């Protein structure tokens, strides 16, 4: 991967192919979670830009270790786009990356040509509150010095029984890297400022929006889709059969085909 110093941090990134730019923003823990999707033939007509968010994978962490905000991460993304060649870009965000994609589109609407949201998680929903309660003991485990147990517990929480096999088969070494990067999630992302997004912010976004949801995903992501529809009445849906929150690793071809059809 190449490296670029943007917004006060060095980001690792790669550019695949040529055409209209498409930026991929991954979620928590797994810096290479979207790598299987980037290489799918259905997306080969796009210039695919994939990067590791700050403090994850090959990207650096700022010298100061203060909590980071979703807005700051959105600024990382827009600065990286400027470095690579600028937008407007089709933006694909998974999970935590989906919230960053929404913030990016709200703050820099002319930079985003379309939004593809792969199961963004909104903790303001009833299922989001339940997820927060399930996350609490994992935070305690991390703070007690068990980073491996905390990360494994999180991946099991959002995935399914065979989460380990799915990740190891598609991004070898990804779990070990996630454990090495545990401090980013538990020390800088979770304690960051509360992300606020609602109708006012959504009104700034006029680009097409696609919600992608696995058929076996948890209520957290089902309710998050429902919230998306309140913000974006024209939001389109793509349902991915036999998939959970790890959908872009389980069935990357199906996810890529849904994105290509949308665009």
C-alpha positions in Angstrom: 0.0 0.0 0.0 1.1 3.6 -0.6 1.1 6.2 2.2 -0.1 9.8 2.3 0.2 12.4 5.1 -3.3 14.0 5.4 -5.1 15.8 8.2 -2.2 15.3 10.5 -1.9 11.5 10.1 -0.3 9.1 7.7 -2.8 6.9 6.0 -2.0 3.6 4.1 -4.1 3.3 0.9 -4.2 1.6 -2.5 -5.8 2.5 -5.8 -7.1 -0.2 -8.1 -8.2 0.3 -11.7 -9.4 3.4 -13.4 -12.7 5.2 -14.0 -15.1 7.0 -11.7 -13.6 7.0 -8.2 -15.1 4.8 -5.5 -13.9 5.2 -1.9 -14.2 2.3 0.5 -14.3 3.1 4.3 -14.0 0.1 6.6 -15.6 -0.4 10.0 -14.1 -1.2 13.4 -11.1 -3.4 14.1 -10.6 -5.0 10.6 -8.5 -2.6 8.5 -8.7 -5.0 5.4 -12.4 -5.9 5.8 -13.3 -4.4 2.4 -10.4 -5.8 0.6 -12.4 -8.8 -0.8 -15.0 -6.4 -2.2 -12.4 -4.2 -4.0 -11.2 -6.9 -6.3 -14.7 -8.1 -7.5 -15.1 -8.0 -11.3 -18.5 -6.3 -11.0 -16.7 -3.1 -9.8 -13.8 -3.1 -12.3 -15.1 -0.1 -14.2 -14.4 2.1 -11.2 -11.2 3.5 -9.7 -11.3 1.8 -6.3 -9.6 3.6 -3.4 -9.2 1.6 -0.2 -7.5 2.8 2.9 -6.8 1.9 6.5 -8.4 4.4 8.9 -6.2 6.2 11.4 -4.6 3.9 14.0 -5.5 0.7 12.1 -3.5 -1.6 9.8 -0.7 0.2 8.0 -1.9 3.7 9.0 -0.4 5.8 11.7 -1.8 7.3 14.9 -1.3 10.9 15.7 1.3 11.6 18.4 -1.5 12.7 20.7 -3.8 9.9 21.6 -6.9 11.9 22.3 -10.3 10.4 21.4 -11.2 10.9 17.7 -14.5 12.0 16.3 -16.5 10.8 13.3 -16.1 14.3 11.8 -12.3 14.0 12.1 -12.4 10.7 10.3 -14.6 12.1 7.6 -12.0 14.8 7.1 -9.3 12.1 6.8 -11.4 10.7 3.9 -12.0 13.9 2.0 -8.3 14.9 2.3 -7.3 11.4 1.0 -9.6 11.9 -1.9 -8.0 15.2 -2.7 -4.6 13.6 -2.5 -5.6 10.8 -4.9 -7.3 13.1 -7.4 -10.5 14.4 -5.9 -14.2 13.6 -6.2 -17.0 13.4 -6.6 -16.6 9.7 -5.6 -19.0 6.9 -4.9 -18.5 6.2 -1.2 -18.9 2.7 0.2 -19.0 2.5 4.0 -19.3 -0.6 6.2 -20.5 -0.4 9.8 -18.6 2.3 11.6 -17.4 3.3 8.2 -21.0 3.9 7.2 -21.4 6.6 9.8 -18.1 8.2 8.6 -19.5 8.1 5.0 -22.7 9.8 6.1 -20.7 12.5 7.9 -18.5 13.0 4.8 -21.6 13.4 2.6 -23.2 15.9 5.0 -20.1 18.0 5.4 -18.8 17.8 1.8 -21.8 17.0 -0.3 -20.1 17.9 -3.6 -17.5 15.3 -2.9 -19.9 12.4 -2.8 -21.6 11.2 -6.0 -23.5 8.4 -4.2 -23.6 6.6 -0.8 -23.5 2.8 -0.4 -24.1 2.0 3.3 -23.2 -1.6 4.3 -25.0 -2.0 7.6 -24.2 1.2 9.4 -24.8 1.0 13.1 -26.9 3.6 14.8 -26.8 3.2 18.6 -29.8 5.5 19.1 -32.2 2.8 18.1 -33.7 0.3 20.7 -31.4 -2.4 19.3 -28.5 0.0 19.5 -29.1 0.5 23.2 -29.1 -3.3 23.6 -25.8 -3.5 21.6 -24.3 -0.9 23.9 -25.1 -3.1 26.9 -23.6 -6.1 25.2 -20.5 -4.1 24.5 -19.9 -3.0 28.1 -18.4 -6.2 29.3 -16.0 -6.2 26.4 -14.8 -2.8 27.3 -14.3 -4.1 30.9 -12.3 -7.0 29.4 -10.1 -4.7 27.4 -9.5 -2.4 30.4 -8.5 -5.5 32.4 -5.7 -6.2 30.0 -7.4 -8.8 27.8 -7.3 -7.1 24.4 -7.5 -10.4 22.5 -10.7 -11.5 24.4 -12.3 -8.1 23.9 -11.7 -8.0 20.1 -12.7 -11.6 19.7 -15.9 -10.9 21.7 -16.7 -8.0 19.5 -16.3 -9.9 16.3 -18.4 -12.7 17.6 -21.1 -10.1 18.6 -21.4 -8.6 15.2 -20.7 -11.8 13.2 -21.9 -15.4 13.7 -20.6 -18.7 15.1 -18.1 -19.1 12.3 -16.8 -15.5 12.3 -13.3 -16.7 12.7 -13.2 -18.9 9.7 -14.8 -16.2 7.5 -12.2 -13.7 8.4 -9.2 -16.1 8.3 -10.2 -17.3 4.8 -10.7 -13.9 3.3 -8.2 -11.7 5.1 -5.4 -13.9 6.5 -3.8 -12.3 9.5 -6.7 -9.9 9.9 -7.7 -11.1 13.4 -4.2 -10.8 14.7 -3.9 -7.3 13.3 -7.2 -6.4 14.9 -5.9 -7.4 18.3 -2.7 -5.3 17.7 -4.9 -2.3 16.8 -7.3 -2.8 19.7 -6.3 0.4 21.4 -7.7 2.4 18.5 -11.2 1.2 19.0 -11.3 1.0 22.8 -9.2 4.1 23.6 -9.7 6.6 20.8 -12.9 5.7 18.9 -15.4 4.6 21.6 -14.5 7.4 24.0 -14.8 10.0 21.2 -17.5 12.7 21.0 -21.0 11.4 20.5 -21.9 11.4 16.8 -25.1 13.4 16.2 -26.9 12.9 13.0 -30.6 13.5 12.2 -32.9 15.2 9.7 -31.0 18.4 9.7 -27.7 16.8 8.7 -29.5 14.4 6.3 -31.0 17.4 4.5 -27.6 18.4 3.3 -27.3 15.1 1.3 -28.9 14.9 -2.1 -27.0 12.1 -3.7 -28.5 8.6 -4.2 -28.3 6.3 -1.2 -28.3 2.5 -1.1 -28.8 0.4 2.1 -27.2 -3.0 1.9 -28.3 -5.6 4.6 -27.5 -9.2 5.2 -30.5 -11.5 5.6 -29.2 -13.0 8.8 -27.9 -9.7 10.4 -28.9 -8.6 13.9 -31.8 -6.3 14.8 -29.2 -3.5 15.2 -28.7 -3.3 11.5 -32.3 -3.9 10.6 -33.4 -0.9 12.8 -30.5 1.2 11.4 -31.9 0.6 7.9 -35.3 1.8 9.1 -33.8 4.9 10.4 -32.0 5.5 7.1 -35.4 5.5 5.4 -36.7 8.2 7.7 -33.8 10.4 6.7 -33.7 9.5 3.0 -37.2 8.5 1.8 -35.8 7.7 -1.7 -33.2 5.3 -0.2 -33.0 2.0 -2.1 -32.4 -1.4 -0.5 -30.3 -4.4 -1.4 -30.8 -7.5 0.6 -28.0 -10.0 0.6 -29.1 -13.6 1.0 -27.5 -15.9 3.7 -25.2 -13.1 5.0 -24.5 -11.5 8.3 -22.6 -8.3 9.2 -19.5 -9.8 7.6 -21.4 -9.8 4.3 -18.6 -8.2 2.3 -16.3 -11.1 3.3 -18.9 -13.9 3.2 -20.4 -13.1 -0.3 -18.4 -10.2 -1.8 -19.6 -11.1 -5.3 -23.3 -10.6 -4.3 -22.5 -7.3 -2.5 -20.5 -6.0 -5.5 -23.3 -7.0 -7.9 -25.8 -5.0 -5.8 -23.5 -2.0 -5.8 -23.0 -2.2 -9.6 -26.7 -2.5 -10.2 -27.4 0.5 -8.0 -24.9 2.6 -9.8 
